[in-house]
Every structure is written in C-alpha cells, then in structure tokens.
C-alpha cells in the first residue's frame, strides 16, 4: 500500500474516528433502535477535531 492510499484512508477515517469519540463519551451521538443520530454541533466538532489530523498528514506527506 502506497503513501497515497494511506493518506486517503486517514483523511476519510479521521472525521469518523472523532465522531466515534463523541459516541463513546455520549456527546451528540446516539444509537437506539438501529438508528444512528448525529447532532449538527457534534458533527461540526468532529470535523474541526479532524482538521489537525489531516493537517499533520499533509505536513508529513503533502510537501515535496
């Protein structure tokens, strides 16, 4: 697996992983009766929390 695929996987998974942290903490994400509900503010927090992860990946592999 090349660095490009690793970067793409981490870019895609970073917001999902930060949302999972909200699910485990019980903040803004609920799962009941087979329905996953994500509140808008929890989604915004997950995206903002994922930005440093994506920035770190870009700093490591995105510069020539």
Secondary structure, 3 states (H helix, E strand, C coil): CCHHHHHHHHHHHHHHHHHHHHHHHCCCEEEECCEEEECHHHHHHHHHHHHHHHHHHHHHHCCC
